Amino acid sequence: MVQKVPASALSDNISFKNTIINGDMRIAQRQTSSTGLTSSTTAPGVDRFNLIISGLGTWTVQQSTDVPAGEGFSNSLKFDNTTADASPASGDFAMCQYKYEGQHLQGFNKGTASAKKFAVSFYVKSSKTGTHIVSLSDQDNSRQVSQAYTVDSADTWEHKKMIFPADTTGTFDNDNAFSMQIFWWLGAGSDRTSGTLNTSWASITNANRAVGQVNLADNTSNNWYITGVQVEVGDQCSEFEHLPHDVQLARCHRYYFLQADTKYDGGNGMLGTGTCYNTNVIYWPCFFPTQMRTAPSLDASTGTNYFISFSNATSDQFNEVTIWIASPTVAWCYSDNSTTSVTKGHSAMMALNDASAKIGWSAEL
């Protein structure tokens, strides 16, 4: 006899309910640590999460193994203040940022009569107790909403759950462009703290964005950790959705693909096989493991003899790799024509040739 599974048994088994990619901070393709940060819009610690800073001290950002016990996490993202700024100028700020494509936000029905709430949850640990601010910022319609949470106990992992209101004004564009970002504020000057905290969706007013935020840059002993970030549709924060490592990595590859570097292959990573177009240039294709968000830019190191080709029973070193043409699925590359010396018409195999060499592809928002 076939037994019917009750709906209640399936209610917590919705796949990909979490709209955040890499919320468990496991994937760190570019680097696992970045120091001396005073101005940055890159992803210095883990994939998809950035440090945004302007004038608020100096920071180190790194992937950490400090995690909440018994929750299934292996990594967190740590923000560590290394040069203090106890008296921020009016325009100073620092924050952890996550950016969304519009087509990944359609389930919230924003800008319609059936708009849904945003359920935001995360684990946080900080040496500085007190009020902290989280903001959602709609880039398509210049609208914003903020909420406060409290770090109750210093140096203790705490699970925070926040329900942000629905917004019936301003739809998200249904495309692959930048539509929304989330900020976890680390500190801000008066330009962003002198108003009234904007807890309902409204047009962006900077003074209302981070009111009440403590200043994590006021002492070099301060740090702030985050992991288990989940943003889902509705008015309830559910248990964090742990995805397999290979699934999470593939999702990150949409935005950044590290093809080869010393972290993965000890400096001898294969780049591809191609054809010697003439005596100075080799062309070869790079096929991406998943379709990227858009045609990517090349993130490659350059240096003397960083790369090597093998052709016609010999090898030839060259300094630079360049894009000829790229799409979201494949890019054609060519070698540095000022240092390459090969035989026209022969095939060639390319690889890294230096411990500092790397090839990556970026389609970040």
Contacts in CASP RR format, 6 or more apart in sequence:
PFRMAT RR
TARGET T0000
AUTHOR 0000-0000-0000
METHOD contacts of the structure
MODEL  1
MVQKVPASALSDNISFKNTIINGDMRIAQRQTSSTGLTSSTTAPGVDRFN
LIISGLGTWTVQQSTDVPAGEGFSNSLKFDNTTADASPASGDFAMCQYKY
EGQHLQGFNKGTASAKKFAVSFYVKSSKTGTHIVSLSDQDNSRQVSQAYT
VDSADTWEHKKMIFPADTTGTFDNDNAFSMQIFWWLGAGSDRTSGTLNTS
WASITNANRAVGQVNLADNTSNNWYITGVQVEVGDQCSEFEHLPHDVQLA
RCHRYYFLQADTKYDGGNGMLGTGTCYNTNVIYWPCFFPTQMRTAPSLDA
STGTNYFISFSNATSDQFNEVTIWIASPTVAWCYSDNSTTSVTKGHSAMM
ALNDASAKIGWSAEL
12 238 0 8 1.000
12 239 0 8 1.000
15 241 0 8 1.000
16 241 0 8 1.000
16 243 0 8 1.000
17 230 0 8 1.000
17 232 0 8 1.000
17 233 0 8 1.000
17 238 0 8 1.000
17 241 0 8 1.000
18 230 0 8 1.000
18 231 0 8 1.000
18 232 0 8 1.000
18 240 0 8 1.000
18 241 0 8 1.000
19 100 0 8 1.000
19 104 0 8 1.000
19 105 0 8 1.000
19 231 0 8 1.000
19 232 0 8 1.000
19 233 0 8 1.000
20 48 0 8 1.000
20 98 0 8 1.000
20 229 0 8 1.000
20 230 0 8 1.000
20 231 0 8 1.000
21 47 0 8 1.000
21 48 0 8 1.000
21 248 0 8 1.000
21 251 0 8 1.000
21 252 0 8 1.000
21 254 0 8 1.000
21 255 0 8 1.000
22 46 0 8 1.000
22 47 0 8 1.000
22 48 0 8 1.000
22 49 0 8 1.000
22 248 0 8 1.000
22 251 0 8 1.000
22 252 0 8 1.000
23 48 0 8 1.000
23 49 0 8 1.000
23 227 0 8 1.000
23 228 0 8 1.000
23 229 0 8 1.000
23 230 0 8 1.000
24 73 0 8 1.000
24 74 0 8 1.000
24 75 0 8 1.000
24 227 0 8 1.000
24 228 0 8 1.000
24 229 0 8 1.000
24 240 0 8 1.000
24 242 0 8 1.000
24 248 0 8 1.000
25 46 0 8 1.000
25 49 0 8 1.000
25 63 0 8 1.000
25 64 0 8 1.000
25 73 0 8 1.000
25 75 0 8 1.000
25 76 0 8 1.000
25 77 0 8 1.000
25 226 0 8 1.000
25 227 0 8 1.000
25 228 0 8 1.000
26 46 0 8 1.000
26 74 0 8 1.000
26 75 0 8 1.000
26 245 0 8 1.000
26 248 0 8 1.000
27 46 0 8 1.000
27 47 0 8 1.000
27 48 0 8 1.000
27 248 0 8 1.000
27 249 0 8 1.000
27 252 0 8 1.000
28 45 0 8 1.000
28 46 0 8 1.000
28 47 0 8 1.000
28 63 0 8 1.000
28 75 0 8 1.000
29 47 0 8 1.000
29 252 0 8 1.000
29 256 0 8 1.000
29 257 0 8 1.000
29 258 0 8 1.000
30 42 0 8 1.000
30 43 0 8 1.000
30 44 0 8 1.000
30 45 0 8 1.000
30 47 0 8 1.000
30 256 0 8 1.000
30 258 0 8 1.000
30 299 0 8 1.000
31 44 0 8 1.000
31 45 0 8 1.000
32 45 0 8 1.000
32 46 0 8 1.000
32 62 0 8 1.000
32 63 0 8 1.000
33 44 0 8 1.000
33 45 0 8 1.000
33 60 0 8 1.000
33 61 0 8 1.000
33 62 0 8 1.000
33 63 0 8 1.000
34 40 0 8 1.000
34 42 0 8 1.000
34 44 0 8 1.000
34 45 0 8 1.000
34 51 0 8 1.000
34 60 0 8 1.000
34 61 0 8 1.000
34 62 0 8 1.000
35 60 0 8 1.000
35 82 0 8 1.000
36 58 0 8 1.000
36 59 0 8 1.000
36 60 0 8 1.000
36 82 0 8 1.000
37 44 0 8 1.000
37 51 0 8 1.000
37 53 0 8 1.000
37 58 0 8 1.000
37 59 0 8 1.000
37 60 0 8 1.000
37 61 0 8 1.000
38 53 0 8 1.000
38 55 0 8 1.000
38 57 0 8 1.000
38 58 0 8 1.000
38 59 0 8 1.000
39 53 0 8 1.000
39 54 0 8 1.000
39 55 0 8 1.000
40 50 0 8 1.000
40 51 0 8 1.000
40 52 0 8 1.000
40 53 0 8 1.000
41 50 0 8 1.000
41 52 0 8 1.000
42 50 0 8 1.000
42 51 0 8 1.000
43 49 0 8 1.000
43 50 0 8 1.000
43 256 0 8 1.000
43 364 0 8 1.000
44 50 0 8 1.000
44 51 0 8 1.000
44 61 0 8 1.000
44 62 0 8 1.000
45 61 0 8 1.000
45 62 0 8 1.000
45 63 0 8 1.000
45 77 0 8 1.000
46 63 0 8 1.000
46 75 0 8 1.000
46 77 0 8 1.000
47 252 0 8 1.000
47 255 0 8 1.000
47 256 0 8 1.000
48 98 0 8 1.000
48 99 0 8 1.000
48 252 0 8 1.000
48 255 0 8 1.000
49 77 0 8 1.000
49 96 0 8 1.000
49 97 0 8 1.000
49 98 0 8 1.000
50 96 0 8 1.000
50 97 0 8 1.000
50 98 0 8 1.000
50 99 0 8 1.000
51 59 0 8 1.000
51 61 0 8 1.000
51 79 0 8 1.000
51 94 0 8 1.000
51 95 0 8 1.000
51 96 0 8 1.000
51 97 0 8 1.000
52 93 0 8 1.000
52 94 0 8 1.000
52 95 0 8 1.000
52 96 0 8 1.000
52 97 0 8 1.000
52 183 0 8 1.000
53 59 0 8 1.000
53 93 0 8 1.000
53 94 0 8 1.000
53 95 0 8 1.000
54 91 0 8 1.000
54 92 0 8 1.000
54 93 0 8 1.000
54 94 0 8 1.000
55 85 0 8 1.000
55 88 0 8 1.000
55 89 0 8 1.000
55 91 0 8 1.000
55 92 0 8 1.000
55 93 0 8 1.000
55 94 0 8 1.000
56 85 0 8 1.000
56 88 0 8 1.000
56 92 0 8 1.000
56 93 0 8 1.000
56 94 0 8 1.000
56 186 0 8 1.000
56 187 0 8 1.000
56 188 0 8 1.000
56 189 0 8 1.000
56 215 0 8 1.000
56 217 0 8 1.000
57 81 0 8 1.000
57 83 0 8 1.000
57 84 0 8 1.000
57 85 0 8 1.000
57 92 0 8 1.000
57 94 0 8 1.000
57 217 0 8 1.000
58 81 0 8 1.000
58 82 0 8 1.000
58 83 0 8 1.000
59 79 0 8 1.000
59 80 0 8 1.000
59 81 0 8 1.000
59 82 0 8 1.000
59 94 0 8 1.000
59 217 0 8 1.000
60 78 0 8 1.000
60 79 0 8 1.000
60 80 0 8 1.000
60 82 0 8 1.000
61 77 0 8 1.000
61 78 0 8 1.000
61 79 0 8 1.000
61 80 0 8 1.000
62 77 0 8 1.000
62 78 0 8 1.000
62 80 0 8 1.000
63 75 0 8 1.000
63 76 0 8 1.000
63 77 0 8 1.000
63 78 0 8 1.000
64 75 0 8 1.000
64 76 0 8 1.000
64 77 0 8 1.000
64 78 0 8 1.000
64 225 0 8 1.000
65 74 0 8 1.000
65 75 0 8 1.000
65 76 0 8 1.000
66 76 0 8 1.000
66 78 0 8 1.000
66 125 0 8 1.000
66 225 0 8 1.000
67 73 0 8 1.000
67 74 0 8 1.000
67 75 0 8 1.000
67 76 0 8 1.000
67 123 0 8 1.000
67 157 0 8 1.000
67 227 0 8 1.000
68 123 0 8 1.000
68 125 0 8 1.000
68 157 0 8 1.000
68 159 0 8 1.000
68 227 0 8 1.000
69 157 0 8 1.000
71 123 0 8 1.000
71 228 0 8 1.000
71 240 0 8 1.000
72 242 0 8 1.000
73 123 0 8 1.000
73 227 0 8 1.000
73 228 0 8 1.000
75 227 0 8 1.000
76 123 0 8 1.000
76 125 0 8 1.000
76 225 0 8 1.000
76 226 0 8 1.000
76 227 0 8 1.000
77 96 0 8 1.000
77 225 0 8 1.000
77 226 0 8 1.000
77 227 0 8 1.000
78 223 0 8 1.000
78 224 0 8 1.000
78 225 0 8 1.000
79 94 0 8 1.000
79 96 0 8 1.000
79 186 0 8 1.000
79 216 0 8 1.000
79 223 0 8 1.000
79 224 0 8 1.000
79 225 0 8 1.000
80 222 0 8 1.000
80 223 0 8 1.000
81 216 0 8 1.000
81 217 0 8 1.000
81 219 0 8 1.000
81 220 0 8 1.000
81 221 0 8 1.000
81 222 0 8 1.000
81 223 0 8 1.000
82 220 0 8 1.000
83 220 0 8 1.000
84 217 0 8 1.000
84 218 0 8 1.000
84 219 0 8 1.000
84 220 0 8 1.000
85 92 0 8 1.000
85 215 0 8 1.000
85 217 0 8 1.000
85 218 0 8 1.000
86 215 0 8 1.000
86 217 0 8 1.000
86 218 0 8 1.000
86 219 0 8 1.000
88 187 0 8 1.000
88 188 0 8 1.000
88 189 0 8 1.000
88 215 0 8 1.000
88 217 0 8 1.000
89 189 0 8 1.000
90 189 0 8 1.000
90 190 0 8 1.000
90 191 0 8 1.000
91 188 0 8 1.000
91 189 0 8 1.000
91 190 0 8 1.000
91 191 0 8 1.000
91 192 0 8 1.000
92 187 0 8 1.000
92 188 0 8 1.000
92 189 0 8 1.000
93 185 0 8 1.000
93 187 0 8 1.000
93 188 0 8 1.000
93 189 0 8 1.000
93 191 0 8 1.000
93 192 0 8 1.000
93 210 0 8 1.000
94 185 0 8 1.000
94 186 0 8 1.000
94 187 0 8 1.000
94 188 0 8 1.000
94 216 0 8 1.000
94 217 0 8 1.000
95 183 0 8 1.000
95 184 0 8 1.000
95 185 0 8 1.000
95 186 0 8 1.000
95 187 0 8 1.000
95 188 0 8 1.000
96 183 0 8 1.000
96 184 0 8 1.000
96 186 0 8 1.000
96 224 0 8 1.000
96 226 0 8 1.000
97 181 0 8 1.000
97 182 0 8 1.000
97 183 0 8 1.000
98 181 0 8 1.000
98 182 0 8 1.000
98 229 0 8 1.000
99 178 0 8 1.000
99 180 0 8 1.000
99 181 0 8 1.000
99 364 0 8 1.000
99 365 0 8 1.000
100 178 0 8 1.000
100 179 0 8 1.000
100 180 0 8 1.000
100 181 0 8 1.000
100 182 0 8 1.000
100 365 0 8 1.000
101 175 0 8 1.000
101 176 0 8 1.000
101 177 0 8 1.000
101 178 0 8 1.000
101 179 0 8 1.000
101 293 0 8 1.000
101 365 0 8 1.000
102 140 0 8 1.000
102 172 0 8 1.000
102 173 0 8 1.000
102 174 0 8 1.000
102 175 0 8 1.000
102 176 0 8 1.000
102 177 0 8 1.000
102 178 0 8 1.000
102 179 0 8 1.000
102 180 0 8 1.000
103 174 0 8 1.000
103 175 0 8 1.000
103 176 0 8 1.000
105 172 0 8 1.000
105 179 0 8 1.000
105 180 0 8 1.000
106 172 0 8 1.000
106 174 0 8 1.000
107 116 0 8 1.000
107 233 0 8 1.000
108 115 0 8 1.000
108 116 0 8 1.000
108 118 0 8 1.000
108 166 0 8 1.000
108 172 0 8 1.000
108 233 0 8 1.000
109 115 0 8 1.000
109 116 0 8 1.000
109 166 0 8 1.000
110 116 0 8 1.000
110 138 0 8 1.000
110 166 0 8 1.000
110 167 0 8 1.000
110 168 0 8 1.000
110 170 0 8 1.000
110 171 0 8 1.000
110 172 0 8 1.000
111 167 0 8 1.000
111 168 0 8 1.000
111 169 0 8 1.000
111 170 0 8 1.000
111 171 0 8 1.000
112 168 0 8 1.000
112 171 0 8 1.000
113 168 0 8 1.000
115 166 0 8 1.000
115 167 0 8 1.000
115 168 0 8 1.000
116 166 0 8 1.000
116 233 0 8 1.000
116 234 0 8 1.000
117 163 0 8 1.000
117 164 0 8 1.000
117 165 0 8 1.000
117 166 0 8 1.000
117 233 0 8 1.000
117 234 0 8 1.000
117 235 0 8 1.000
118 136 0 8 1.000
118 163 0 8 1.000
118 164 0 8 1.000
118 165 0 8 1.000
118 166 0 8 1.000
118 231 0 8 1.000
118 233 0 8 1.000
118 234 0 8 1.000
119 161 0 8 1.000
119 162 0 8 1.000
119 163 0 8 1.000
119 164 0 8 1.000
119 230 0 8 1.000
119 231 0 8 1.000
119 232 0 8 1.000
119 233 0 8 1.000
119 234 0 8 1.000
119 235 0 8 1.000
119 236 0 8 1.000
119 237 0 8 1.000
119 238 0 8 1.000
120 134 0 8 1.000
120 136 0 8 1.000
120 161 0 8 1.000
120 162 0 8 1.000
120 163 0 8 1.000
120 164 0 8 1.000
120 182 0 8 1.000
120 230 0 8 1.000
120 231 0 8 1.000
120 237 0 8 1.000
121 159 0 8 1.000
121 160 0 8 1.000
121 161 0 8 1.000
121 162 0 8 1.000
121 228 0 8 1.000
121 229 0 8 1.000
121 230 0 8 1.000
121 231 0 8 1.000
121 237 0 8 1.000
121 240 0 8 1.000
122 159 0 8 1.000
122 160 0 8 1.000
122 184 0 8 1.000
122 226 0 8 1.000
122 227 0 8 1.000
122 228 0 8 1.000
122 229 0 8 1.000
122 230 0 8 1.000
123 157 0 8 1.000
123 158 0 8 1.000
123 159 0 8 1.000
123 160 0 8 1.000
123 226 0 8 1.000
123 227 0 8 1.000
123 228 0 8 1.000
124 132 0 8 1.000
124 149 0 8 1.000
124 151 0 8 1.000
124 157 0 8 1.000
124 158 0 8 1.000
124 160 0 8 1.000
124 224 0 8 1.000
124 225 0 8 1.000
124 226 0 8 1.000
125 155 0 8 1.000
125 156 0 8 1.000
125 157 0 8 1.000
125 158 0 8 1.000
125 224 0 8 1.000
125 225 0 8 1.000
126 132 0 8 1.000
126 151 0 8 1.000
126 154 0 8 1.000
126 155 0 8 1.000
126 216 0 8 1.000
126 222 0 8 1.000
126 223 0 8 1.000
126 224 0 8 1.000
126 225 0 8 1.000
127 154 0 8 1.000
127 155 0 8 1.000
127 221 0 8 1.000
127 222 0 8 1.000
127 223 0 8 1.000
127 224 0 8 1.000
128 151 0 8 1.000
128 154 0 8 1.000
128 214 0 8 1.000
128 216 0 8 1.000
128 219 0 8 1.000
128 222 0 8 1.000
128 224 0 8 1.000
129 150 0 8 1.000
129 151 0 8 1.000
129 152 0 8 1.000
129 153 0 8 1.000
129 154 0 8 1.000
129 214 0 8 1.000
130 150 0 8 1.000
130 151 0 8 1.000
130 152 0 8 1.000
130 214 0 8 1.000
131 148 0 8 1.000
131 149 0 8 1.000
131 150 0 8 1.000
131 212 0 8 1.000
131 213 0 8 1.000
131 214 0 8 1.000
132 148 0 8 1.000
132 149 0 8 1.000
132 150 0 8 1.000
132 151 0 8 1.000
132 184 0 8 1.000
132 185 0 8 1.000
132 213 0 8 1.000
132 214 0 8 1.000
133 146 0 8 1.000
133 147 0 8 1.000
133 148 0 8 1.000
133 149 0 8 1.000
133 183 0 8 1.000
133 184 0 8 1.000
133 185 0 8 1.000
133 197 0 8 1.000
133 209 0 8 1.000
133 210 0 8 1.000
133 211 0 8 1.000
133 212 0 8 1.000
133 213 0 8 1.000
134 146 0 8 1.000
134 147 0 8 1.000
134 148 0 8 1.000
134 149 0 8 1.000
134 162 0 8 1.000
134 182 0 8 1.000
134 183 0 8 1.000
134 184 0 8 1.000
134 185 0 8 1.000
135 144 0 8 1.000
135 145 0 8 1.000
135 146 0 8 1.000
135 182 0 8 1.000
135 183 0 8 1.000
135 185 0 8 1.000
135 209 0 8 1.000
135 210 0 8 1.000
136 144 0 8 1.000
136 145 0 8 1.000
136 146 0 8 1.000
136 164 0 8 1.000
136 180 0 8 1.000
136 181 0 8 1.000
136 182 0 8 1.000
137 143 0 8 1.000
137 144 0 8 1.000
137 180 0 8 1.000
137 181 0 8 1.000
137 182 0 8 1.000
137 183 0 8 1.000
137 204 0 8 1.000
138 144 0 8 1.000
138 167 0 8 1.000
138 170 0 8 1.000
138 172 0 8 1.000
138 179 0 8 1.000
138 180 0 8 1.000
138 201 0 8 1.000
139 178 0 8 1.000
139 179 0 8 1.000
139 180 0 8 1.000
139 181 0 8 1.000
140 170 0 8 1.000
140 171 0 8 1.000
140 172 0 8 1.000
140 173 0 8 1.000
140 179 0 8 1.000
140 180 0 8 1.000
141 169 0 8 1.000
141 170 0 8 1.000
141 171 0 8 1.000
142 203 0 8 1.000
142 204 0 8 1.000
143 167 0 8 1.000
143 169 0 8 1.000
143 170 0 8 1.000
143 201 0 8 1.000
143 202 0 8 1.000
143 203 0 8 1.000
143 204 0 8 1.000
144 198 0 8 1.000
144 201 0 8 1.000
144 202 0 8 1.000
144 203 0 8 1.000
144 204 0 8 1.000
144 205 0 8 1.000
144 208 0 8 1.000
144 209 0 8 1.000
145 164 0 8 1.000
145 165 0 8 1.000
145 167 0 8 1.000
145 198 0 8 1.000
145 199 0 8 1.000
145 200 0 8 1.000
145 201 0 8 1.000
145 202 0 8 1.000
146 197 0 8 1.000
146 198 0 8 1.000
146 199 0 8 1.000
146 208 0 8 1.000
146 209 0 8 1.000
146 210 0 8 1.000
146 211 0 8 1.000
147 162 0 8 1.000
147 164 0 8 1.000
147 197 0 8 1.000
147 199 0 8 1.000
148 197 0 8 1.000
148 212 0 8 1.000
149 160 0 8 1.000
149 162 0 8 1.000
151 158 0 8 1.000
152 158 0 8 1.000
157 225 0 8 1.000
161 237 0 8 1.000
162 237 0 8 1.000
163 234 0 8 1.000
163 235 0 8 1.000
163 236 0 8 1.000
163 237 0 8 1.000
165 199 0 8 1.000
165 200 0 8 1.000
165 201 0 8 1.000
167 201 0 8 1.000
169 201 0 8 1.000
172 179 0 8 1.000
172 180 0 8 1.000
173 179 0 8 1.000
176 293 0 8 1.000
176 294 0 8 1.000
177 365 0 8 1.000
178 365 0 8 1.000
182 231 0 8 1.000
183 209 0 8 1.000
183 210 0 8 1.000
184 226 0 8 1.000
185 209 0 8 1.000
185 210 0 8 1.000
185 213 0 8 1.000
186 213 0 8 1.000
186 216 0 8 1.000
186 217 0 8 1.000
186 224 0 8 1.000
187 210 0 8 1.000
187 213 0 8 1.000
187 214 0 8 1.000
187 215 0 8 1.000
187 216 0 8 1.000
187 217 0 8 1.000
188 209 0 8 1.000
188 210 0 8 1.000
188 213 0 8 1.000
190 207 0 8 1.000
191 206 0 8 1.000
191 207 0 8 1.000
192 206 0 8 1.000
192 207 0 8 1.000
192 209 0 8 1.000
192 210 0 8 1.000
193 207 0 8 1.000
193 210 0 8 1.000
193 211 0 8 1.000
193 212 0 8 1.000
193 213 0 8 1.000
194 207 0 8 1.000
194 211 0 8 1.000
195 205 0 8 1.000
195 207 0 8 1.000
195 208 0 8 1.000
195 211 0 8 1.000
196 208 0 8 1.000
196 211 0 8 1.000
197 208 0 8 1.000
197 210 0 8 1.000
197 211 0 8 1.000
197 212 0 8 1.000
198 205 0 8 1.000
198 208 0 8 1.000
198 209 0 8 1.000
202 208 0 8 1.000
216 222 0 8 1.000
216 223 0 8 1.000
216 224 0 8 1.000
228 240 0 8 1.000
230 237 0 8 1.000
230 238 0 8 1.000
230 240 0 8 1.000
230 241 0 8 1.000
232 238 0 8 1.000
243 251 0 8 1.000
250 289 0 8 1.000
250 290 0 8 1.000
253 288 0 8 1.000
253 289 0 8 1.000
253 290 0 8 1.000
253 292 0 8 1.000
254 290 0 8 1.000
254 291 0 8 1.000
254 292 0 8 1.000
254 293 0 8 1.000
254 363 0 8 1.000
255 292 0 8 1.000
255 293 0 8 1.000
255 362 0 8 1.000
255 363 0 8 1.000
255 364 0 8 1.000
255 365 0 8 1.000
256 299 0 8 1.000
256 360 0 8 1.000
256 361 0 8 1.000
256 362 0 8 1.000
256 363 0 8 1.000
256 364 0 8 1.000
257 288 0 8 1.000
257 289 0 8 1.000
257 290 0 8 1.000
257 292 0 8 1.000
257 296 0 8 1.000
257 360 0 8 1.000
257 361 0 8 1.000
258 264 0 8 1.000
258 358 0 8 1.000
258 359 0 8 1.000
258 360 0 8 1.000
259 271 0 8 1.000
259 286 0 8 1.000
259 359 0 8 1.000
259 360 0 8 1.000
259 361 0 8 1.000
260 267 0 8 1.000
260 269 0 8 1.000
260 270 0 8 1.000
260 271 0 8 1.000
260 351 0 8 1.000
260 352 0 8 1.000
260 357 0 8 1.000
260 358 0 8 1.000
260 359 0 8 1.000
260 360 0 8 1.000
261 267 0 8 1.000
261 269 0 8 1.000
261 352 0 8 1.000
261 357 0 8 1.000
261 358 0 8 1.000
261 359 0 8 1.000
261 360 0 8 1.000
262 352 0 8 1.000
262 355 0 8 1.000
262 356 0 8 1.000
262 357 0 8 1.000
262 358 0 8 1.000
265 352 0 8 1.000
266 355 0 8 1.000
267 352 0 8 1.000
267 353 0 8 1.000
267 354 0 8 1.000
267 355 0 8 1.000
267 357 0 8 1.000
268 351 0 8 1.000
268 352 0 8 1.000
268 353 0 8 1.000
269 351 0 8 1.000
269 352 0 8 1.000
270 349 0 8 1.000
270 350 0 8 1.000
270 351 0 8 1.000
271 284 0 8 1.000
271 286 0 8 1.000
271 307 0 8 1.000
271 321 0 8 1.000
271 333 0 8 1.000
271 350 0 8 1.000
271 351 0 8 1.000
271 352 0 8 1.000
271 359 0 8 1.000
272 284 0 8 1.000
272 285 0 8 1.000
272 286 0 8 1.000
272 349 0 8 1.000
272 350 0 8 1.000
272 351 0 8 1.000
273 284 0 8 1.000
273 347 0 8 1.000
273 348 0 8 1.000
273 349 0 8 1.000
273 350 0 8 1.000
274 282 0 8 1.000
274 283 0 8 1.000
274 284 0 8 1.000
274 285 0 8 1.000
274 347 0 8 1.000
274 348 0 8 1.000
274 349 0 8 1.000
274 350 0 8 1.000
275 282 0 8 1.000
275 283 0 8 1.000
275 284 0 8 1.000
275 345 0 8 1.000
275 346 0 8 1.000
275 347 0 8 1.000
275 348 0 8 1.000
276 282 0 8 1.000
276 311 0 8 1.000
276 342 0 8 1.000
276 343 0 8 1.000
276 344 0 8 1.000
276 345 0 8 1.000
276 346 0 8 1.000
276 347 0 8 1.000
276 348 0 8 1.000
277 283 0 8 1.000
277 334 0 8 1.000
277 344 0 8 1.000
277 345 0 8 1.000
278 344 0 8 1.000
279 341 0 8 1.000
279 342 0 8 1.000
279 343 0 8 1.000
279 344 0 8 1.000
280 337 0 8 1.000
280 338 0 8 1.000
280 340 0 8 1.000
280 341 0 8 1.000
280 342 0 8 1.000
281 334 0 8 1.000
281 335 0 8 1.000
281 337 0 8 1.000
281 340 0 8 1.000
282 309 0 8 1.000
282 311 0 8 1.000
282 334 0 8 1.000
282 335 0 8 1.000
282 340 0 8 1.000
282 342 0 8 1.000
282 348 0 8 1.000
282 350 0 8 1.000
283 324 0 8 1.000
283 332 0 8 1.000
283 333 0 8 1.000
283 334 0 8 1.000
284 332 0 8 1.000
284 333 0 8 1.000
284 334 0 8 1.000
284 348 0 8 1.000
284 350 0 8 1.000
285 330 0 8 1.000
285 331 0 8 1.000
285 332 0 8 1.000
285 333 0 8 1.000
286 330 0 8 1.000
286 331 0 8 1.000
286 332 0 8 1.000
286 333 0 8 1.000
286 359 0 8 1.000
286 361 0 8 1.000
287 329 0 8 1.000
287 330 0 8 1.000
288 296 0 8 1.000
288 328 0 8 1.000
288 329 0 8 1.000
288 330 0 8 1.000
288 331 0 8 1.000
288 361 0 8 1.000
291 328 0 8 1.000
291 329 0 8 1.000
292 328 0 8 1.000
292 329 0 8 1.000
292 361 0 8 1.000
292 363 0 8 1.000
293 328 0 8 1.000
293 363 0 8 1.000
293 364 0 8 1.000
293 365 0 8 1.000
294 328 0 8 1.000
294 363 0 8 1.000
295 326 0 8 1.000
295 327 0 8 1.000
295 328 0 8 1.000
295 331 0 8 1.000
295 363 0 8 1.000
296 326 0 8 1.000
296 328 0 8 1.000
296 331 0 8 1.000
296 361 0 8 1.000
296 362 0 8 1.000
296 363 0 8 1.000
297 323 0 8 1.000
297 326 0 8 1.000
297 361 0 8 1.000
297 362 0 8 1.000
297 363 0 8 1.000
298 321 0 8 1.000
298 322 0 8 1.000
298 323 0 8 1.000
298 326 0 8 1.000
298 331 0 8 1.000
298 333 0 8 1.000
298 359 0 8 1.000
298 360 0 8 1.000
298 361 0 8 1.000
298 362 0 8 1.000
299 358 0 8 1.000
299 359 0 8 1.000
299 360 0 8 1.000
299 361 0 8 1.000
299 362 0 8 1.000
300 320 0 8 1.000
300 321 0 8 1.000
300 358 0 8 1.000
300 359 0 8 1.000
300 360 0 8 1.000
301 354 0 8 1.000
301 356 0 8 1.000
301 357 0 8 1.000
301 358 0 8 1.000
301 359 0 8 1.000
302 319 0 8 1.000
302 320 0 8 1.000
303 319 0 8 1.000
303 320 0 8 1.000
303 354 0 8 1.000
303 356 0 8 1.000
303 357 0 8 1.000
304 319 0 8 1.000
305 317 0 8 1.000
305 318 0 8 1.000
305 319 0 8 1.000
305 353 0 8 1.000
305 354 0 8 1.000
306 318 0 8 1.000
306 319 0 8 1.000
306 320 0 8 1.000
306 352 0 8 1.000
306 353 0 8 1.000
306 354 0 8 1.000
306 356 0 8 1.000
306 357 0 8 1.000
307 317 0 8 1.000
307 318 0 8 1.000
307 319 0 8 1.000
307 320 0 8 1.000
307 321 0 8 1.000
307 335 0 8 1.000
307 336 0 8 1.000
307 350 0 8 1.000
307 351 0 8 1.000
307 352 0 8 1.000
307 353 0 8 1.000
307 354 0 8 1.000
307 357 0 8 1.000
308 315 0 8 1.000
308 316 0 8 1.000
308 317 0 8 1.000
308 318 0 8 1.000
308 350 0 8 1.000
308 351 0 8 1.000
308 352 0 8 1.000
308 353 0 8 1.000
309 315 0 8 1.000
309 316 0 8 1.000
309 317 0 8 1.000
309 318 0 8 1.000
309 335 0 8 1.000
309 340 0 8 1.000
309 342 0 8 1.000
309 348 0 8 1.000
309 349 0 8 1.000
309 350 0 8 1.000
309 351 0 8 1.000
310 348 0 8 1.000
310 349 0 8 1.000
310 350 0 8 1.000
310 351 0 8 1.000
311 342 0 8 1.000
311 343 0 8 1.000
311 346 0 8 1.000
311 347 0 8 1.000
311 348 0 8 1.000
311 349 0 8 1.000
312 342 0 8 1.000
312 343 0 8 1.000
312 346 0 8 1.000
316 340 0 8 1.000
316 341 0 8 1.000
316 342 0 8 1.000
317 339 0 8 1.000
317 353 0 8 1.000
318 335 0 8 1.000
318 336 0 8 1.000
318 339 0 8 1.000
318 340 0 8 1.000
319 336 0 8 1.000
319 338 0 8 1.000
319 339 0 8 1.000
320 335 0 8 1.000
320 336 0 8 1.000
320 339 0 8 1.000
321 333 0 8 1.000
321 334 0 8 1.000
321 335 0 8 1.000
321 336 0 8 1.000
321 350 0 8 1.000
321 359 0 8 1.000
322 333 0 8 1.000
322 334 0 8 1.000
322 335 0 8 1.000
322 336 0 8 1.000
323 331 0 8 1.000
323 332 0 8 1.000
323 333 0 8 1.000
324 331 0 8 1.000
324 332 0 8 1.000
324 333 0 8 1.000
324 334 0 8 1.000
325 331 0 8 1.000
325 332 0 8 1.000
326 332 0 8 1.000
326 361 0 8 1.000
328 363 0 8 1.000
331 361 0 8 1.000
335 350 0 8 1.000
342 348 0 8 1.000
352 358 0 8 1.000
352 359 0 8 1.000
END
